[in-house]
Amino acid sequence: MLTFNQLLVAADLPLHCTRFVRHKDDRPAAKTQPYWLWQRKDGSLEQYQRTQRHDEFEPGQYLASFVVSPRDENIFVGIYHVQGRGKVEDPSMTCPVSGASVMGNFLYRIERLELLREYEGRALIDWGRGYRKWVQHADKQIKPLVELRPDRHEAPFPGVNQFMWSIQQLDNLPKGWHEHLSHAFGVYLLISRKPGYEGKLYIGSAQGDEGFLQRWRSYRKNGHGGNKDLRAVSDGDYQVCILEAAASTATKQDVYAMESLWKEKLLSRMYGLNIN
């Protein structure tokens, strides 16, 4: 079994002063995720990493940093060296994820290194069970390498049954996925992330003449896609997944029947956001 620890050793990084760092923000105030900061390639992920409410890093340490994708993958994004530590004194400095002020937080001077650059965006690891412990010692934790992708920029389409994404982040869908989602149709599930509506379900369907992607883009545009059921949560975000893809020979009536059955299975009329 190949581990990420072995890659660190091959790069002459001392395990005893290297930390694995897993970035995923589960705070209710989070307006985006570190994964999307990384996708921007504008330094906002580095800004997020270098300001912390608690004292997480020591000067001299190396950081092997990972972000969590919408599919819950742990993707390697870079090696960093912690060069100094202070406090945020600028009241205008904000967190790139929540937008809140980070005044008084710990502020680290961190340099991005060229080490293992060829694995960035390509190496995926198994973090293990300790998800809450987002900073871990590389000399005490073994991280198996579960995938090494040939292309650092685009993950392969996972298939309709494994697909999960954020409606607000549809513009960031890998381009190679568009064709799959434009030609597939059937029944999908929206899960609200809006405060006060967290976890509420909405079940809808996409017909053969528009496909899933076109239907979801209407939610991205105005938050409700013309559905009166969703107007109350139209300024929120949804996680979207596919419950059932229809056969190419399915009629609109077939798809409506599939949609109605899923509403019954998941009780989305009684406890969710579906009205009819």
Sequence and secondary structure as in RCSB ss.txt:
>XXXX:A:sequence
MLTFNQLLVAADLPLHCTRFVRHKDDRPAAKTQPYWLWQRKDGSLEQYQRTQRHDEFEPGQYLASFVVSPRDENI
FVGIYHVQGRGKVEDPSMTCPVSGASVMGNFLYRIERLELLREYEGRALIDWGRGYRKWVQHADKQIKPLVELRP
DRHEAPFPGVNQFMWSIQQLDNLPKGWHEHLSHAFGVYLLISRKPGYEGKLYIGSAQGDEGFLQRWRSYRKNGHG
GNKDLRAVSDGDYQVCILEAAASTATKQDVYAMESLWKEKLLSRMYGLNIN
>XXXX:A:secstr
  BHHHHHHHTT  GGGEEEEEE    TT SS HHHHHHHTSSHHHHHHHEESS    TT EEEEEEE TT  EE
EEEEEEEEEEEE   TT B TTT  B TTSEEEEEEE  TTGGGTTTEEE   S TT  EEETTT   BEEEE S
 SS      TTT EEEGGGGGGS HHHHHHHHH  EEEEEEE STTSTT EEEEEE TTTHHHHHHHHHHHHSST
T GGGGGGTTS EEEEEEEE  TT  HHHHHHHHHHHHHHHTTTTTSS   
